[in-house]
Amino acid sequence: MVGISLKDVPVLVQDSDPRTGLLGWQAWAEPVLGDPYLWCASFSASVPHDLVAVFASSLASPHPVRRHTLPTQSGRWLTVQRSEGDRRRRPCRVD
């Protein structure tokens, strides 16, 4: 199950806009409703809505996705964190 919603951004997500109470987009996937998330993503209020729309469209795409490889150019912009209990999966590599 995948969900996406517009709501308060989690405390750890920082935005360049110092105002409080701004809403941001959050997306997540869980294997079964109520199970721990497989992944989650948060977009602060400053992220262009067009970018969030492209992300949401890709979630609904029928095309296959490479699961364990990030584009080499993404290393400067992405941080990947794995939970401690996620040892069975190969780690994502960010150069």
N, C-alpha and C positions, 0 to 999 in steps of 0.2 A: 504494500500500500504506500502510495506517495501522497504527500499533502503539501500545500503551499498556502500561506496566509499573510495578511497584512496586519501587524500588531506591534506592540512594544518590542523594541530590540533588546536582546539579552544584555546584561550588564557588561560582559566582556567584549562586546562588539563596540568599537569606537568609531566616531564619525567626526569629520572636520567641522561640522556645525555644532557649536557648543550649547545650543538650546536644548532644554529637556522636553520630554514628552513627544518626541518625533517618532513616527511609525516607520517601520522597515519591513521588508519581506523576509519570511522564513520558509524554508522548504526542508522536508525530511522524508525518509523512507523507513518503514518498519515492516518486517516480514509478516507479522500478524498484528492486528490492532491491539495495542497495549504492550507488545514486546519492546525490548530495547531497540533504539534506532540503529539502522545499518549505517546511515550517514545523515548529516544535516548541514544546511548552509544558511547563513544569515546575510542579508543585504541591508546596509544602513540606509538612512533616509536620503543620503546624498547620491546613492547609486542611481544612474539614469533608469527610468522605468522601461525604456526600450531594451536595455541590457537584461533586466529581469525577465522581460517578455521572451527574449531569445532563449534564456536559460529554461523557462517554463515550457516553451515549445519543444526544446530538446528532450525534456522528460517524457513527453507524449509521442515522440518520434518512434516509428516502427523499425528504424535502422539499428543494427547492432552497435554496441559501444565497446571499445577496448577497456577492460576493467583494471588492469594493473600497471598501466604505463601512462605517465603524464607527458605532454609535449615538452621537449627540451627547453623551449623558450619560456615556459611558465615558471621556471625556478625563481625568477626575480619577484614574482607576484603571488605565488601560492605557498601556503604553509600547510603541510599535511600532518595531522596528529592521529596516531593510532591508540586505541584503548589497550590497556595491559592485557585484557582477556582475548585480544584479537591476534594471537600468535600463530594461528593456523594459516592465515593469509600471508601472501608475500607482501613486504612493505612497498609502498609507493616510493618512487625515486624522484627526487627533485634535485636537479643539478644546479 
